[in-house]
C-alpha cells in the first residue's frame, strides 16, 4: 500500500540541511536543518543567494558553475557527493558534503536546484589529524627504521 507523504513535513523533519534555489540563484527553501547548520533563520535566508554560506574566495567559481548548470540543465555533481568549505552566520569555517538535484518544470525547463547538505566539519578535522599522524609515523620509520 502506498502512503501519502506530505513533502513539507518531510523536508522539515530531515536532520540535514535542505536548500532550494531558483534559476536566478535565490534561496526559495531553507529547512530547519539548514538553520541549525548555518545559523540563519528561514526569514534571513529566503531571497538571498548562496553567498550566505559560500566563502568569499569561492564565490566566483560557485557563480560560474551555477550559471553553467542553469544554462545546460545539468550538473556534474548530480550523483556524486561534493565536499566543499562553507561558512556559517558566525563567520566560522565549516566543511560540508552535499548532493545536488536539478529541478525542472513539466516542460523540462530548469527552474533551480535542490541540495541536501551534511556538516562534516568534525569528520574532516579527524581525517586531517589522522593523515598528519600517518605522515609523522612514516617519516619516523623512514628516518629511524621504527615508529616513535
N, C-alpha and C positions, 0 to 999 in steps of 0.2 A: 504494500500500500504506500503510495506517495504522500508525504506530509507537506503541507503548505508551510513555507518558511517566510517570515517577514524579514526582508533583506535589511531594513533599517535596524531592526533588533539584532540581527546577526552581526552587522558591521559594528554596532555599539558594544557588543559583547566580546568581540575579538580582543585579546590582550595586546596584540601587535598594533602598530600604527597603521591605519588605512587612510591614504590621502588620494584624492582625485583632483586632477587639474583639467581645465578646459583647454581648448585648442590654443588659446592665447597664453596659456601658462598660468592662469589664475586658479587658486585653490577654491574648489567648489564643495569639497567634502573633507572634514577633519574630524576623525572619530576620537573618543575618549582615550584610546591608546596613544594617539598622536599627542594629545595634550599632556598625558603622563610622561611621555618620552621627551618631548621637546619643550614643554613648559608654557606654550602659548595656548590660550583658550580658543575655542572654536570661533568666537567673535573676533579675536585678534588675527586669526589665520585666514578666515574666509575672505576672498577677494585679493589676497596678497599673492606674490609669486613665491617660488621655492627658494628665492634669495633668503627667505626667512631662516632656512636651515642649511643653506649651502655656504661653505666657507668662501670668503671673498675671492681667494686665489683661484677657485674652481668655477666661478660663476660664468665666465665667458665660455668655457668649454661646455658647461651644462647647457647654456642657452643655445649654442651651436647644435649640440646633439638633439635637444628638444625640437628645435626648428626643423631639423632634418627628419626626425620621426613624424612630425606633423605633415611635412611635405610628402613623404614617401608612404606613410601609413604603416611603417614597420619600425621595429627596434631590434637591435642585435642582442638585447638583454631579455627578450621575451621568455625564454625557457631557462635562463641561467640566473643564478643568484649573483647580484652585483654587490661588491663590498667597497664602500667609499667613506671618506670622512664627512662629518656633518658638524653642526654647531647648534647648541640649544639656546633658549632665551637668555640664560645667564651668561652666555658667551663661552661656555665650556665646550671643548672639543670632544667629539664622540666618534665612534666607529659604528657604522650601520651596515646592515645587509638587507637587500630587498629584491623583490621581483616586480616586474612591470607588465601591465596588460594594456594593449591599445584598445580604446573604446571607440565603437563605430555606431552610426545610426543605421536604421533599416536599409538605407540605400548603399551602405558600405563606406560612407564618408567618415573620416576620422573626426571624432568630437573631443578627444582628450586622452588622458592616460590615468590608470589607477595603479597605485603602488602599495604593496604590503611590506612594512618595514619592521625590522627587529634591531634592537640595540645590542651590539656585540662589543661594546667598549671593554668590558671586563675580560671577555674571551680573547680579544685582540691583545690586551696587556699581558695576559697569561702566556699566549703564544710567543710574544716578543721576549718575555723573560726566559722561557724555555729555550728559544733559539740562542739567546745570549749565553745561557749556561752551557748549551751544547758546544758553542764555539769556544768557550773557555776551556772545557774539557778536552776538546780536540786539540787545541793549542798546547795544553799541558802534556798530553800524550805525545805529541809531535816533538816537544822540547825536552821532556824528561823520560819519555818511554812509559809513563803511567799517569793516570789521573790523580789530581791532588785531593 
